[in-house]
Amino acid sequence: NWLATKYAPENTNFNIISPSVVINKQNKNFIKKYSELIPKKIMANPNQIFSAIEFLISKDANYVVGQNIYVDGGFTTW
């Protein structure tokens, strides 16, 4: 967060995204077992991660500074 606060006056925002496992050709057993660990009971698809990135690079996020956005189906709420 030091970088975020140091460069905020220069309109440079430092944010990160912490995604869950993204579905991508994993075997069915892995998908089933991992999905059981997620409150939404499904793994992320790439578009769900991309939408968070699109938000952060949009003008709508110009006041979002120093944040970690979890895109994990609720995994970190456990």
C-alpha positions in Angstrom: 0.0 0.0 0.0 3.0 2.3 0.3 3.2 2.6 -3.5 -0.6 3.2 -3.7 -0.4 6.1 -1.2 2.9 7.6 -2.6 1.7 7.8 -6.2 -2.1 8.5 -5.7 -1.5 12.2 -6.1 -0.1 11.5 -9.5 -3.2 9.6 -10.5 -1.4 6.3 -10.6 -3.4 3.6 -8.8 -1.9 0.4 -7.5 -4.5 -2.4 -7.1 -4.4 -6.2 -7.4 -6.7 -9.0 -8.2 -6.6 -12.3 -6.2 -8.5 -14.9 -8.3 -9.6 -18.3 -7.4 -8.6 -21.3 -9.6 -9.8 -20.7 -13.2 -11.3 -23.6 -15.0 -9.0 -24.6 -17.8 -8.8 -28.3 -18.9 -8.5 -29.7 -15.3 -9.7 -33.2 -14.9 -13.3 -33.7 -13.7 -12.2 -35.0 -10.3 -10.1 -31.9 -9.6 -13.0 -29.6 -10.6 -15.4 -31.5 -8.4 -13.2 -31.5 -5.3 -12.0 -27.9 -5.7 -15.5 -26.6 -6.3 -16.6 -28.1 -3.0 -14.2 -25.7 -1.3 -15.8 -22.6 -2.8 -19.1 -21.2 -1.4 -20.4 -20.6 -5.0 -19.6 -24.3 -5.7 -18.2 -23.6 -9.1 -14.7 -22.6 -10.3 -14.1 -19.2 -12.0 -14.2 -18.8 -15.8 -11.7 -16.5 -17.4 -14.3 -13.9 -18.2 -15.0 -13.4 -14.5 -11.4 -12.5 -13.9 -11.2 -10.3 -17.0 -14.3 -8.3 -15.9 -12.5 -7.3 -12.7 -9.4 -6.3 -14.8 -11.7 -4.3 -17.1 -13.2 -2.5 -14.2 -9.8 -1.6 -12.7 -8.5 -0.1 -16.0 -11.7 1.8 -16.6 -12.4 5.4 -15.7 -15.0 4.1 -13.2 -12.2 2.9 -11.0 -10.2 6.1 -10.8 -11.0 6.4 -7.1 -10.0 2.8 -6.3 -6.5 2.9 -4.7 -4.5 0.2 -3.0 -7.1 -2.5 -3.0 -7.0 -6.2 -3.4 -10.1 -7.4 -5.2 -10.9 -11.1 -4.5 -12.5 -12.8 -7.5 -12.8 -16.2 -5.8 -16.5 -17.2 -5.5 -16.3 -16.5 -1.8 -13.3 -18.7 -1.0 -11.7 -16.1 1.2 -14.9 -15.7 3.3 -14.3 -19.1 5.0 
